[in-house]
Amino acid sequence: MIVWVNGAFGAGKTSTARELIDLIPNSTFYDPEVIGGALRHLLPQKLLAQVSDYQDLPIWRRLVVDGAAALHAEVGGVLVVPMTLLRQEYRDEIFGGLAARRIPVRHVLLTQDETILRARIAGRVEFPDDPEADEQRVRTWAREHIEAFRRALGWLAADAYTVDNGTLTVRETAERIADAVRSGAARACAIVQTPEPTAETLAAGVLLFDEEDRVLLVDPTYKPGWEFPGGVVERGEAPARAGVREVEEELGVRLDHVPRLLVIDWEPPRPPGFGGLRLLFDGGRLESARAGEVLLPGAELRGWRFVSEQEAAHLLPPARFERLRWALRARETSTVLNLEAGVPVG
């Protein structure tokens, strides 16, 4: 498993994590800051210049997951990870990727009064020979992110096991966390994810529409970007029936008919993905009364909404939006379209 120690910049995550590996048997320290440092040497400067925080780079989030999985496979036991995560979608993506590899995450949050936090930030020294670097690169950064931490506290407190370390020593903080891990008080994060595919897959999505012909999209917790209700077709399962099953599992809505096929899209392999066939079905209209019955599985989906085609263009990744665009044209003309990488053929 992973014990992820979260909190504001300057909250004492790293020092606590180093103490924690002495208290949890067979544990290893894993710092994603190392990946950020490596990317500064690996990525083109023009790409780095586009972001102020390497967490905004998709490659950083992917490598954090891949690095954790590789290290865990090598050493086993428990990984202790000190890392501030203040954007819920990034937490979802990283924890979901770990869940896909069957690595549970126990999420721990360090909190303290703001006056204590600011005092700790003022005393931080990471570059003893360069006081200016400490002020500009360490303390200023930490102070500038205090407000972001306060805004994130709502979802953080609901998601993580909280330890107020304002009056605790580093050792006492680590002991509190170790006790919570041993007792189960710090439970595994509820985000779940099916294992990543090892070959091409067949997936079925279902489009549901409101009275204004807007299409329903869902916001997954385990990956960036919005999506259609649906999922991978199980072995021996009919694709249309798989779509019906997924709609009921994801939205709590039971369709009383077999949805009509709109598009078949061959998705080419793009490493690390394997691609495969993607089918979109017309699930019909979801009237307002039934839409009010939508009940999301919190571990998998964060939200849902009806959107216009123009709005969908800003929410869906490009490949999925192209699939949706052609599915809407097929619905308008009562046809079925065959796509290859989002382009009609035949």
Beta strands, then each sheet from edge to edge (+ up, - down):
strand 1: 2-7
strand 2: 27-29
strand 3: 78-82
strand 4: 105-111
strand 5: 161-164
strand 6: 201-209
strand 7: 215-220
strand 8: 230-232
strand 9: 260-267
strand 10: 276-285
strand 11: 301-307
strand 12: 337-340
strand 13: 343-344
sheet 1: 2+ 3+ 1+ 4+ 5+
sheet 2: 8+ 6- 10- 9+ 12+ 13-
sheet 3: 7+ 11-
end
